[in-house]
């Protein structure tokens, strides 16, 4: 993956994205892009995300969800980008599309739980953690436990402790 470290490279990538957006807006059609171009767009979105250029990453991921609406990784990238910008409701919508594409990915429910908790939808957060746990547990078979199970338990325990300390009534609704 190329690193877009210079301002010039970033401006070039943003201009390319703008040109694709303009094409879609004006023609009302999606351009036909090769797998290589789509991979490059995803790599660029990911690079912007990892370098904290969240607004630019968001634009790339939004474009990718239009170009490849059946790609879970594009919806997950968009969800993560929205989540890190604290746009939790839109992140939940992106994660919902990802879940429609893959019901067996526990990370989707886990990240949705994070969003629900930050939206103060505590019970939905616990429900999403339970869903993530059930999916992860089903995947373990005879191999070591799914690595996400530890994170789920830490999040559940942390939120219960926080809710008990703050006197919130949601603290023990789901054990």
C-alpha positions as CSV (number, residue, x, y, z in Angstrom):
1,X,0.0,0.0,0.0
2,X,1.2,3.4,-0.9
3,X,1.4,6.0,1.8
4,X,0.0,9.4,0.9
5,X,2.2,11.5,3.0
6,X,2.7,14.6,1.0
7,X,0.1,17.3,0.6
8,X,0.4,17.0,-3.2
9,X,-0.4,13.2,-3.2
10,X,-3.4,13.8,-0.9
11,X,-4.7,16.6,-3.1
12,X,-4.4,14.3,-6.2
13,X,-6.3,11.5,-4.5
14,X,-9.0,13.9,-3.3
15,X,-9.3,15.4,-6.9
16,X,-9.7,11.9,-8.3
17,X,-12.4,11.1,-5.8
18,X,-14.1,14.4,-6.7
19,X,-14.0,13.5,-10.4
20,X,-15.7,10.1,-9.8
21,X,-18.3,11.8,-7.6
22,X,-19.0,14.4,-10.3
23,X,-19.3,11.7,-12.9
24,X,-21.9,9.8,-10.8
25,X,-23.8,13.0,-10.0
26,X,-23.9,14.2,-13.6
27,X,-24.6,10.9,-15.4
28,X,-26.6,9.2,-12.7
29,X,-24.6,6.0,-13.4
30,X,-21.8,4.2,-11.7
31,X,-18.6,4.1,-13.7
32,X,-17.3,0.7,-14.5
33,X,-14.0,0.4,-12.7
34,X,-11.5,-2.5,-12.7
35,X,-10.8,-4.6,-9.7
36,X,-7.4,-3.0,-9.5
37,X,-8.8,0.6,-9.4
38,X,-11.3,-0.4,-6.8
39,X,-8.5,-2.0,-4.7
40,X,-6.5,1.2,-5.1
41,X,-9.5,3.3,-3.9
42,X,-9.9,1.0,-0.9
43,X,-6.2,1.1,-0.1
44,X,-6.4,4.9,-0.3
45,X,-9.4,5.1,2.0
46,X,-7.7,2.8,4.5
47,X,-4.5,4.9,4.4
48,X,-6.4,8.1,5.0
49,X,-8.2,6.4,7.9
50,X,-5.1,5.1,9.5
51,X,-3.4,8.5,9.1
52,X,-6.3,10.3,10.8
53,X,-7.7,11.9,7.6
54,X,-11.2,10.8,8.5
55,X,-13.2,13.2,6.4
56,X,-11.3,12.2,3.3
57,X,-11.5,8.5,4.2
58,X,-15.2,8.9,4.7
59,X,-15.6,10.3,1.2
60,X,-13.6,7.4,-0.2
61,X,-15.6,4.8,1.7
62,X,-18.9,6.4,0.7
63,X,-17.8,6.3,-2.9
64,X,-16.8,2.6,-2.5
65,X,-20.2,1.7,-1.1
66,X,-21.8,3.2,-4.1
67,X,-19.4,1.5,-6.5
68,X,-19.5,-1.8,-4.7
69,X,-22.6,-2.0,-2.5
70,X,-22.2,-5.7,-1.9
71,X,-18.7,-5.4,-0.3
72,X,-18.8,-5.8,3.4
73,X,-15.4,-4.3,3.9
74,X,-16.5,-1.0,2.3
75,X,-19.4,-0.7,4.7
76,X,-17.2,-1.7,7.7
77,X,-14.7,1.0,6.6
78,X,-17.4,3.6,6.3
79,X,-18.8,2.5,9.7
80,X,-15.4,2.7,11.4
81,X,-14.7,6.1,9.8
82,X,-18.1,7.5,11.0
83,X,-17.6,6.0,14.4
84,X,-14.2,7.6,15.0
85,X,-15.8,10.9,14.0
86,X,-18.5,10.3,16.7
87,X,-21.2,10.1,14.1
88,X,-22.6,7.0,15.8
89,X,-26.1,6.9,14.3
90,X,-24.7,6.9,10.7
91,X,-22.0,4.4,11.8
92,X,-24.8,2.1,13.0
93,X,-26.5,2.4,9.6
94,X,-23.3,1.4,7.8
95,X,-22.8,-1.5,10.2
96,X,-26.4,-2.6,9.5
97,X,-25.6,-2.8,5.8
98,X,-22.5,-4.8,6.6
99,X,-24.5,-7.2,8.7
100,X,-27.0,-7.7,5.9
101,X,-24.0,-8.9,3.8
102,X,-22.5,-11.2,6.5
103,X,-24.6,-12.3,9.4
104,X,-21.7,-14.4,10.8
105,X,-19.3,-11.6,11.5
106,X,-19.2,-10.9,15.3
107,X,-17.2,-7.7,14.8
108,X,-20.2,-6.0,13.2
109,X,-22.3,-6.4,16.3
110,X,-19.4,-5.5,18.6
111,X,-18.8,-2.2,16.8
112,X,-22.6,-1.6,16.8
113,X,-22.5,-2.1,20.6
114,X,-19.9,0.6,20.9
115,X,-22.1,3.0,19.0
116,X,-25.2,2.1,21.0
117,X,-23.4,2.7,24.3
118,X,-22.1,6.1,23.1
119,X,-25.7,7.0,22.0
120,X,-26.8,6.1,25.5
121,X,-28.9,3.3,24.1
122,X,-27.6,1.0,26.8
123,X,-29.9,-2.0,26.4
124,X,-29.3,-2.0,22.6
125,X,-25.6,-2.0,23.4
126,X,-25.9,-5.0,25.7
127,X,-28.1,-6.8,23.1
128,X,-25.5,-6.2,20.4
129,X,-22.7,-7.5,22.7
130,X,-24.8,-10.6,23.3
131,X,-25.3,-11.1,19.5
132,X,-21.5,-10.7,19.0
133,X,-20.9,-13.2,21.7
134,X,-23.3,-15.7,20.3
135,X,-21.8,-15.4,16.8
136,X,-18.2,-15.6,18.1
137,X,-19.1,-18.6,20.2
138,X,-20.6,-20.5,17.3
139,X,-17.4,-20.0,15.3
140,X,-15.0,-21.4,17.8
141,X,-15.6,-25.1,17.2
142,X,-12.7,-27.0,18.8
143,X,-10.1,-24.3,18.2
144,X,-9.1,-21.7,20.8
145,X,-11.9,-19.3,21.7
146,X,-12.6,-16.5,19.3
147,X,-10.3,-13.6,20.1
148,X,-13.3,-11.2,20.3
149,X,-14.8,-13.0,23.2
150,X,-12.3,-11.4,25.7
151,X,-13.1,-7.9,24.3
152,X,-16.8,-8.5,24.6
153,X,-16.5,-9.6,28.2
154,X,-14.3,-6.6,29.0
155,X,-16.7,-4.2,27.4
156,X,-19.7,-5.8,29.2
157,X,-18.0,-5.7,32.5
158,X,-16.7,-2.2,32.1
159,X,-20.2,-0.8,31.2
160,X,-21.9,-2.7,34.0
161,X,-19.3,-1.3,36.5
162,X,-19.7,2.2,35.0
163,X,-23.5,2.0,35.2
164,X,-23.4,0.8,38.8
165,X,-21.1,3.6,39.8
166,X,-23.3,6.2,38.2
167,X,-26.5,4.7,39.6
168,X,-27.9,4.1,36.1
169,X,-30.9,1.7,36.2
170,X,-29.7,-0.1,33.1
171,X,-26.7,-1.6,35.0
172,X,-28.0,-5.1,35.5
173,X,-30.8,-5.5,32.9
174,X,-28.7,-8.0,31.0
175,X,-26.3,-10.3,32.7
